[in-house]
């Protein structure tokens, strides 16, 4: 993911070689062309990836509702709307075309985020139950200790990924 910025006010960006500082009303454009695309089978991994991106650029408030849309008369409304639509675009371009239709009526990044969460929640719960059962029935059999432990760790790692 490579960000680019567009200032909605007078340019206030400084670049001293290693540090890039952007003004307070700078819109961050997220390039998601190299991201893991959301499919019907990888929601936990996709969610972790996207969540880390939004937290990293201090944009998670748009998708979790802690940075609500200001009133249309507020001077920050235009900035908020532009940033939210760019986040929505990043979400839409990071999903498989077969899933995009589920986002056809959403207007904000938060609506898209919640739609996808609800869409995959039941699949995730079923996957958790399946993995827990698999973990409880894990049998060493004829496997070597390293292979046996690697199998247990793989299931535990997948459970941890789902629970993040």
Rosetta silent file (secondary structure, phi, psi, omega in degrees, C-alpha in Angstrom):
SEQUENCE: XXXXXXXXXXXXXXXXXXXXXXXXXXXXXXXXXXXXXXXXXXXXXXXXXXXXXXXXXXXXXXXXXXXXXXXXXXXXXXXXXXXXXXXXXXXXXXXXXXXXXXXXXXXXXXXXXXXXXXXXXXXXXXXXXXXXXXXXXXXXXXXXXXXXXXXXXXXXXXXXXXXX
SCORE:     score description
SCORE:     0.000 S_00000001
   1 L     0.000  124.424  179.478    0.000    0.000    0.000 S_00000001
   2 E  -119.004  119.016 -179.293    1.476    3.277   -1.025 S_00000001
   3 E   -83.849  150.265  165.883   -0.176    6.450    0.226 S_00000001
   4 E  -131.480  162.491 -175.844   -0.304    9.672   -1.635 S_00000001
   5 E  -126.626  153.655  173.628   -1.734   12.873   -0.289 S_00000001
   6 E  -134.548  121.560 -178.849   -3.860   15.716   -1.518 S_00000001
   7 E   -83.616  134.483  177.790   -4.080   18.835    0.584 S_00000001
   8 L   -95.260    0.118  175.812   -7.495   20.404    0.880 S_00000001
   9 L  -127.793 -168.481  177.041   -5.965   23.611    2.202 S_00000001
  10 L   -59.123  144.258 -178.122   -2.828   25.541    1.391 S_00000001
  11 L   -56.066  129.606  178.410    0.130   23.174    1.070 S_00000001
  12 L  -135.049   26.810 -178.846    1.607   22.458    4.464 S_00000001
  13 L   -88.682  140.484  174.346    3.645   19.391    3.661 S_00000001
  14 E  -128.675  146.188  179.724    7.300   19.183    4.563 S_00000001
  15 E  -137.020  112.335 -179.573    9.780   16.543    3.553 S_00000001
  16 L  -108.316   31.403  178.716   13.197   16.441    5.171 S_00000001
  17 L   101.812  -63.716 -177.252   14.387   13.204    3.605 S_00000001
  18 L  -105.078  -18.250 -175.666   13.138   10.597    6.059 S_00000001
  19 L  -117.402  131.969  177.036   10.042   12.262    7.494 S_00000001
  20 E  -118.259  111.196 -177.708    6.955   13.269    5.546 S_00000001
  21 E  -105.832  129.907  178.850    4.649   15.525    7.550 S_00000001
  22 L  -112.792  152.215  179.174    1.214   16.357    6.187 S_00000001
  23 L   -65.878  169.288 -174.600   -1.124   19.139    7.235 S_00000001
  24 L   -68.529  -28.180  179.157   -4.171   18.458    9.359 S_00000001
  25 L  -106.992   41.002  178.027   -6.618   18.584    6.459 S_00000001
  26 E   -95.017  130.290  179.887   -4.631   16.424    4.096 S_00000001
  27 E   -87.161  131.590  179.112   -6.530   13.625    2.396 S_00000001
  28 E   -99.396  123.374  178.126   -4.690   10.299    2.251 S_00000001
  29 E   -98.933  125.102 -177.369   -5.195    8.266   -0.914 S_00000001
  30 E  -100.309  125.639  176.995   -4.574    4.552   -0.411 S_00000001
  31 E   -94.723  108.583 -175.022   -3.206    2.510   -3.292 S_00000001
  32 L  -107.210   19.897 -176.269   -4.497   -1.015   -2.726 S_00000001
  33 L   -65.326  -19.681 -179.099   -3.540   -2.608   -6.018 S_00000001
  34 L  -104.630   12.890 -175.743   -1.065   -4.936   -4.305 S_00000001
  35 L   -82.144  164.485  171.333   -3.318   -5.984   -1.437 S_00000001
  36 L   -71.161  121.264  179.327   -4.755   -9.362   -0.608 S_00000001
  37 L   -78.334  137.236  177.109   -8.186   -9.354   -2.252 S_00000001
  38 E   -69.870  127.843  174.621  -11.096  -10.410   -0.048 S_00000001
  39 L  -122.644 -175.805  179.343  -12.627  -13.684   -1.203 S_00000001
  40 L   -71.596   -7.226 -174.715  -15.216  -15.978    0.337 S_00000001
  41 L  -120.186   -3.314 -172.937  -12.474  -17.830    2.223 S_00000001
  42 L  -126.806   28.284 -177.845   -9.976  -15.269    3.561 S_00000001
  43 H   -54.947  -46.509 -178.804  -11.927  -12.664    5.542 S_00000001
  44 H   -57.914  -44.492  179.994   -9.826  -12.924    8.746 S_00000001
  45 H   -66.922  -42.168  178.823   -6.537  -12.362    6.881 S_00000001
  46 H   -62.635  -44.060 -178.838   -8.046   -9.573    4.752 S_00000001
  47 H   -60.556  -45.580  179.016   -9.537   -7.909    7.849 S_00000001
  48 H   -60.487  -44.998 -179.648   -6.199   -7.932    9.688 S_00000001
  49 H   -61.069  -49.386 -177.167   -4.450   -6.474    6.636 S_00000001
  50 H   -69.515  -41.021  179.518   -6.959   -3.683    6.072 S_00000001
  51 H   -60.553  -42.562  178.089   -7.331   -2.864    9.762 S_00000001
  52 H   -62.180  -39.046  178.295   -3.555   -2.482   10.098 S_00000001
  53 H   -62.985  -48.089 -178.130   -3.549   -0.150    7.097 S_00000001
  54 H   -66.234  -39.599  176.611   -6.308    2.048    8.515 S_00000001
  55 H   -65.715  -42.961 -178.791   -4.712    2.182   11.962 S_00000001
  56 H   -58.993  -34.855  178.757   -1.319    2.908   10.412 S_00000001
  57 L  -100.412   13.858  178.678   -2.654    5.957    8.597 S_00000001
  58 L    55.666   44.245 -179.345   -4.886    7.001   11.517 S_00000001
  59 L  -115.772    2.414 -175.340   -8.027    6.385    9.474 S_00000001
  60 H   -63.216  -24.808  178.444   -9.734    3.718   11.598 S_00000001
  61 H   -61.283  -26.146  178.156  -12.143    6.299   13.030 S_00000001
  62 H   -70.722  -38.792 -176.110  -13.858    6.465    9.656 S_00000001
  63 H   -89.558  -22.764 -179.713  -14.663    2.742    9.606 S_00000001
  64 H  -100.191   -0.570  175.887  -15.393    2.220   13.302 S_00000001
  65 L    87.322    0.502 -179.884  -17.578    5.318   13.729 S_00000001
  66 L   -80.956   -8.466  173.463  -15.330    7.202   16.154 S_00000001
  67 L  -123.527   76.378 -174.862  -14.779    9.920   13.546 S_00000001
  68 L   -70.434  161.252  179.261  -18.377   10.619   12.492 S_00000001
  69 L   -66.038  127.464  176.365  -19.376   12.773    9.578 S_00000001
  70 L   -72.805  166.084  177.686  -19.596   16.433   10.585 S_00000001
  71 L   -60.111  149.907 -178.901  -22.640   18.515    9.713 S_00000001
  72 L   -59.037  -23.143  179.418  -22.801   19.683    6.100 S_00000001
  73 L   -85.880  -10.867  179.830  -22.331   23.254    7.351 S_00000001
  74 L   -71.603  141.276 -178.839  -19.119   22.358    9.213 S_00000001
  75 L   -65.324  -19.521  179.311  -15.914   23.503    7.518 S_00000001
  76 L   -89.778   -2.588 -177.105  -14.506   19.962    7.876 S_00000001
  77 H   -58.750  -48.802 -177.761  -17.410   18.326    6.043 S_00000001
  78 H   -60.734  -45.101  177.419  -15.788   18.438    2.597 S_00000001
  79 H   -59.736  -49.498 -177.178  -12.508   17.021    3.922 S_00000001
  80 H   -59.297  -46.234 -177.591  -14.299   14.248    5.836 S_00000001
  81 H   -62.776  -44.691  178.945  -16.431   13.291    2.846 S_00000001
  82 H   -61.717  -46.842 -179.011  -13.461   13.180    0.462 S_00000001
  83 H   -63.625  -43.762 -179.717  -11.387   11.088    2.866 S_00000001
  84 H   -60.992  -41.992 -179.774  -14.273    8.723    3.580 S_00000001
  85 H   -67.390  -32.738  176.288  -14.923    8.162   -0.126 S_00000001
  86 H   -70.562  -35.504  175.112  -11.241    7.387   -0.718 S_00000001
  87 H   -67.352  -43.216  176.850  -11.335    4.850    2.125 S_00000001
  88 H   -57.911  -43.545  177.844  -14.519    3.381    0.633 S_00000001
  89 H   -60.395  -42.916  178.811  -12.714    3.135   -2.703 S_00000001
  90 H   -61.009  -40.227  178.746   -9.795    1.335   -1.016 S_00000001
  91 H   -65.793  -49.313 -177.816  -12.211   -1.169    0.516 S_00000001
  92 H   -59.998  -42.500 -178.450  -14.086   -1.751   -2.742 S_00000001
  93 H   -75.406   -8.092  179.408  -10.900   -2.251   -4.754 S_00000001
  94 L  -100.132    8.456  177.820   -9.601   -4.738   -2.183 S_00000001
  95 E  -113.789  152.509  177.893  -12.482   -7.186   -2.592 S_00000001
  96 L   -62.362  144.801 -179.718  -13.042   -9.835   -5.227 S_00000001
  97 H   -53.355  -30.649 -179.879  -15.463   -8.768   -7.998 S_00000001
  98 H   -68.364  -16.899 -178.746  -17.963  -11.408   -6.841 S_00000001
  99 H   -99.257  -21.625 -176.551  -18.252   -9.585   -3.492 S_00000001
 100 H   -56.264  -35.324 -178.618  -18.450   -6.016   -4.808 S_00000001
 101 H   -59.910  -28.387  178.137  -22.168   -6.365   -5.543 S_00000001
 102 H   -67.794  -16.937 -179.028  -22.812   -6.692   -1.788 S_00000001
 103 H  -101.535    9.653 -174.495  -21.455   -3.149   -1.439 S_00000001
 104 L   -59.467  -28.460 -176.619  -23.672   -1.673   -4.145 S_00000001
 105 L  -105.808   -1.054 -178.119  -25.857    0.395   -1.818 S_00000001
 106 L   -73.036  147.175 -178.931  -23.303    1.551    0.749 S_00000001
 107 L  -112.792  -20.540 -176.602  -22.575    5.265    0.939 S_00000001
 108 L  -130.981  164.091  177.654  -19.733    5.395    3.485 S_00000001
 109 H   -64.596  -35.877  178.931  -16.638    3.419    4.387 S_00000001
 110 H   -63.919  -41.471  178.000  -18.209    2.499    7.736 S_00000001
 111 H   -62.688  -41.029  178.597  -21.248    1.028    5.980 S_00000001
 112 H   -63.796  -45.859 -179.143  -18.975   -1.010    3.702 S_00000001
 113 H   -59.874  -46.654 -179.179  -16.885   -2.220    6.645 S_00000001
 114 H   -68.112  -37.796  178.203  -19.982   -3.252    8.631 S_00000001
 115 H   -60.453  -46.262  179.946  -21.598   -4.906    5.594 S_00000001
 116 H   -67.247  -38.983  178.891  -18.546   -7.080    5.033 S_00000001
 117 H   -60.736  -46.843  179.797  -18.248   -7.874    8.745 S_00000001
 118 H   -65.979  -38.835 -178.542  -21.882   -9.046    8.871 S_00000001
 119 H   -61.203  -36.906 -175.469  -21.528  -10.918    5.590 S_00000001
 120 H  -104.060   -2.827 -176.891  -18.624  -12.983    6.880 S_00000001
 121 H   -60.785  -47.149 -177.572  -19.486  -13.196   10.608 S_00000001
 122 H   -67.615  -36.957  177.021  -21.447  -16.447   10.395 S_00000001
 123 H   -64.786  -37.590 -179.881  -18.797  -18.032    8.195 S_00000001
 124 H   -67.103  -43.709  178.295  -16.173  -16.950   10.701 S_00000001
 125 H   -60.997  -42.624  178.876  -18.105  -18.432   13.648 S_00000001
 126 H   -64.594  -39.166  179.246  -18.497  -21.713   11.787 S_00000001
 127 H   -65.308  -40.914  178.132  -14.790  -21.702   10.938 S_00000001
 128 H   -60.453  -46.463  179.824  -13.865  -21.092   14.600 S_00000001
 129 H   -61.060  -43.172  179.358  -15.995  -24.041   15.708 S_00000001
 130 H   -61.970  -45.071 -178.834  -14.434  -26.244   13.032 S_00000001
 131 H   -66.761  -39.631  177.960  -10.885  -25.245   14.006 S_00000001
 132 H   -63.935  -40.973  177.557  -11.533  -25.754   17.727 S_00000001
 133 H   -64.137  -43.766  178.576  -12.918  -29.207   17.027 S_00000001
 134 H   -60.058  -40.895  179.914   -9.927  -29.987   14.817 S_00000001
 135 H   -65.294  -41.241 -178.645   -7.584  -28.815   17.563 S_00000001
 136 H   -70.093  -23.766 -178.586   -9.306  -30.961   20.201 S_00000001
 137 L  -101.184    5.597 -177.932   -9.079  -34.050   17.981 S_00000001
 138 L   -59.042  129.776 -177.062   -5.495  -33.494   16.885 S_00000001
 139 L  -128.331  132.732 -179.040   -3.666  -36.811   17.044 S_00000001
 140 L   -65.438  -40.069 -179.094    0.062  -37.354   16.694 S_00000001
 141 L    53.086 -129.660 -179.256   -0.385  -40.738   15.053 S_00000001
 142 L   -95.698    5.338 -179.626    2.753  -41.622   13.116 S_00000001
 143 L   -68.037  152.849  172.658    3.841  -38.005   12.659 S_00000001
 144 L   -74.194  160.907  179.623    7.129  -36.807   14.018 S_00000001
 145 H   -57.120  -47.400  179.854    6.977  -34.413   16.969 S_00000001
 146 H   -60.305  -40.403  179.272    7.973  -31.381   14.815 S_00000001
 147 H   -67.387  -42.783  178.070    5.302  -32.182   12.190 S_00000001
 148 H   -59.636  -49.449 -179.710    2.684  -32.781   14.908 S_00000001
 149 H   -66.201  -35.398  177.799    3.511  -29.496   16.670 S_00000001
 150 H   -63.699  -39.762  177.906    3.583  -27.626   13.362 S_00000001
 151 H   -64.010  -43.899  177.625    0.042  -28.844   12.617 S_00000001
 152 H   -62.995  -43.894 -179.552   -1.211  -27.719   16.028 S_00000001
 153 H   -63.168  -38.638  179.456    0.513  -24.361   15.623 S_00000001
 154 H   -61.349  -43.484  178.872   -1.053  -23.843   12.170 S_00000001
 155 H   -67.566  -43.875  179.172   -4.562  -24.351   13.599 S_00000001
 156 H   -62.925  -39.834  178.205   -3.799  -22.163   16.630 S_00000001
 157 H   -64.311  -39.864  178.382   -2.399  -19.428   14.372 S_00000001
 158 H   -65.842  -39.310  175.480   -5.528  -19.487   12.225 S_00000001
 159 H   -62.850  -42.783  179.089   -7.693  -19.180   15.344 S_00000001
 160 H   -62.840  -39.336  179.403   -5.572  -16.274   16.550 S_00000001
 161 H   -63.695  -41.535  179.177   -5.929  -14.572   13.169 S_00000001
 162 H   -64.654  -36.945 -175.240   -9.711  -14.892   13.301 S_00000001
 163 L   -84.631    6.092  178.579   -9.834  -13.456   16.815 S_00000001
 164 L   -87.580    0.000    0.000   -7.874  -10.286   16.009 S_00000001
